[in-house]
Amino acid sequence: MTATPWTAAWVVYRGEAPLWWLRLLKPGFRHCLALLTDGRRWVAVDPLAGFTDVAVLELPAEFDLPGWYRAQGLTVDAAPLRRPAGPAPWGPFTCVEAVKRLIGLRDRRVLTPWQLHRHLTGGNRECPHPQP
């Protein structure tokens, strides 16, 4: 069995705060999930508090899933895919840590969805879609 050669990834940020401690995070950046594609299929990986939801989406290859999320008012960042050697550094298992491991990001300073957004965009963009 060989691993699927994902060719592109995006991170989607959400603003809902069903857990009280998420309200401490920046509005619009209280949760994140990952989108992966190999050019033919889309997979959404959503690390939730109680489980991780992995969905293979039945969409045409040309469907713009990141654009669809943007049209819903969410912030979406393209994310480079890396496959670093060796174990990832220890960190609390959060949605950010799960997404970082999916895309191969090893920066220990990235702990919140807002920090992940700033890291992926070079810190040059403000929140384009603030959400309460």
Stockholm file with secondary structure:
# STOCKHOLM 1.0

chainA/1-132         MTATPWTAAWVVYRGEAPLWWLRLLKPGFRHCLALLTDGRRWVAVDPLAGFTDVAVLELPAEFDLPGWYRAQGLTVDAAPLRRPAGPAPWGPFTCVEAVKRLIGLRDRRVLTPWQLHRHLTGGNRECPHPQP
#=GR chainA/1-132 SS CCCCCCCEEEEEEECCCCSGGGGGSCTTCSEEEEEEECSSCEEEEEECSSCEEEEEECCCTTCCHHHHHHHTTCEEEEECCCCCSSCCCCCCCCHHHHHHHHHTCCCTTCCSHHHHHHHHTTTCCCCSSCCC
#=GC SS_cons         CCCCCCCEEEEEEECCCCSGGGGGSCTTCSEEEEEEECSSCEEEEEECSSCEEEEEECCCTTCCHHHHHHHTTCEEEEECCCCCSSCCCCCCCCHHHHHHHHHTCCCTTCCSHHHHHHHHTTTCCCCSSCCC
//
